[in-house]
Amino acid sequence: MLALPIVIPLLAAAVLLGVGRLVPRRAGDAIAATAAVGTAGFAYAVLRGTGDGRVVAWLGGWRPHGGRGVGIPLVGDQVSAGIVLLTALLVLAALVYGWRYHEDVEAHYPALMMLFLAGMAGFALSGDLFDMFVFFELMGAVAYALTGFKIEDPGAVQGGLNFGVINSLGAYLTLVGIGLLYARTGRLGLAPLGEALRGHGADPLVLAGFVCVVTGFLVKAALVPFHFWLADAHAVAPTPVCVLFSGIMVELGLYGVLRVYTTVFGGVLAAGDVRRTFLVLGVLTAAVGAVMCVAQRNLKRLLAYSTIAHMGLFVVAAFLLTADGLAGAVTYAAAHAGVKAALFLTVGMLLNRYGTVDEHDLYGRARGWGVPLLLLTGAAALSGLPPFGPGLGKALSEDAVTAAGYGWSPVLFVAVSALTGGAVLRAALRVGFGAGPHPSHARGAEETGGGEETEVPLRRIPATMAAATVALLAGGMVIGVVPWPVRAETFLDGSGYAAQVLHGARTGMAAHVTHWTATGVAYGLASSVLAVGVALAALYGPVLPAAVRRSAAALRPAFLVLRRAHSGHVGDYVAWMLLGVTILAASLVTTL
């Protein structure tokens, strides 16, 4: 059962590549969509089967004896199985949307989508570090191809190249870290590695192994300063592909870091030092992403930087390494996936209708149809407005971080939600209602780099595009309305993971049921009101008080420095990544 969510999309990709040229395009689309539905069904079955613990399967029946073994385990718990289910649903939505989005596409496009699904499912379910790397690389290689899918567009090729170089370097470091750990312990399974390292203790080689392994995952997670590739890739990748990048791929990077730390290094590297390091990375990522988000007029880049900002918030909550914090991060990430995916698909409608995603060029052109309403709804959700799912995840995370002793956390969460939600709201008002003065001659939001080019503009939006978008937005709403049990404590229990994987001991812990609190509702309303203020300030800046305008002008030099750092040059991005590796290692030296 555990292998089927990996096997089904792999078989579908093989079938598509084998017979894709021999059958009509709609048949290929149907094969891919059916495989996505099947994957989702089996992922849901695994999710139900986890109960209050985990489901473990050893491939080929190579089970351990006496706590030692050479087999490869697949491990499903609520978080990993939920990730596979969410991935399959996002792939299904992207495929349905793409039926009319792509006018001229061959079978290798849905085949790549199936390989992407298989890679993400395998990464989430693998209980072996080397196999995580294998699936990680499958996911990465397919992502590079999908980013540069329109090879006739130089911008797409450049974005795919930047993506490929940075992520490949991160992957090489991950492989180096795996080699170091194997040299130290002679083991590759997550559970055996964890038990072996607890016996050895921490030393410089173990620390180097951790830093190298998680570097590749941090690049995928787009944490500052590993994030530079993300906006470039989102700007040029086909819009349905952006659904997977922002909706689940970056979250999988964070999942990889958490999974490796809790199962392998939790008993070796001090939790306090790891928590401090990742809290700093999370705050920095949230701040940089939010500032860059409000400065964009390319709507795909705007949404990409919003993803970076929210990833920072997920990290702050998850790396409390408490059940409450992880429950908040999981809820937040799941709801954000639906809402952000819907926003990307909405922007894709604008691209297909008008041939551009430039906010200034679209001024007032979307009057009289449903896209402005979709953008407004997405903006409200991103800003944390109850009862949307992102608002609930934000409230749970705020409460957890505050309870852990970080009283500044509501300011961070409210500010980031207000800035990112306000940026989308500004775009909705400008594009759909012609709000504010015409921006053609205004000194406003910055434009950085090129973007995706449309194929044949559509005269009207097909029902499949609208249905996929509305369904994703509805999913983001449901998460905020229906109470969900989140078994975060089980995920964090590294010793219980090893006991069940190696010795068959059934372990499980109580679930945290998500629910709104009075403070969460209050902060959600506050960030939503501030988002409206951010949007109106951007639209009607000239009428603001002179003191406000002078303060904004004083901050502009600092912003220009930040903007220049996002240069689009792959050499600069490599330098930033290496600096990030150095800082990460230096911050964790105290764990030795």
HELIX and SHEET records of a PDB file:
HELIX    1   1 LEU A    4  VAL A   19  1                                  16    
HELIX    2   2 ARG A   25  THR A   50  1                                  26    
HELIX    3   3 LEU A   59  GLY A   61  5                                   3    
HELIX    4   4 GLN A   78  TYR A  101  1                                  24    
HELIX    5   5 HIS A  108  LEU A  125  1                                  18    
HELIX    6   6 LEU A  129  THR A  147  1                                  19    
HELIX    7   7 PRO A  154  THR A  185  1                                  32    
HELIX    8   8 LEU A  190  HIS A  200  1                                  11    
HELIX    9   9 PRO A  204  ALA A  221  1                                  18    
HELIX   10  10 TRP A  229  VAL A  236  1                                   8    
HELIX   11  11 THR A  239  LEU A  244  1                                   6    
HELIX   12  12 PHE A  245  MET A  249  3                                   5    
HELIX   13  13 VAL A  250  VAL A  260  1                                  11    
HELIX   14  14 TYR A  261  PHE A  265  3                                   5    
HELIX   15  15 ALA A  271  VAL A  294  1                                  24    
HELIX   16  16 LEU A  299  ALA A  318  1                                  20    
HELIX   17  17 ALA A  323  TYR A  354  1                                  32    
HELIX   18  18 VAL A  371  LEU A  382  1                                  12    
HELIX   19  19 GLY A  389  ALA A  403  1                                  15    
HELIX   20  20 SER A  409  PHE A  433  1                                  25    
HELIX   21  21 PRO A  439  HIS A  441  5                                   3    
HELIX   22  22 ALA A  463  VAL A  481  1                                  19    
HELIX   23  23 ALA A  488  LEU A  492  1                                   5    
HELIX   24  24 GLY A  494  HIS A  503  1                                  10    
HELIX   25  25 ALA A  518  LEU A  539  1                                  22    
HELIX   26  26 GLY A  541  VAL A  543  5                                   3    
HELIX   27  27 ALA A  546  ALA A  565  1                                  20    
HELIX   28  28 VAL A  570  LEU A  588  1                                  19    
HELIX   29  29 VAL A  589  THR A  591  5                                   3    
SHEET    1   A 2 VAL A  55  TRP A  58  0                                        
SHEET    2   A 2 PRO A  73  GLY A  76 -1                                        
SHEET    1   B 2 PRO A 485  VAL A 486  0                                        
SHEET    2   B 2 HIS A 512  VAL A 513 -1                                        
END                                                                             
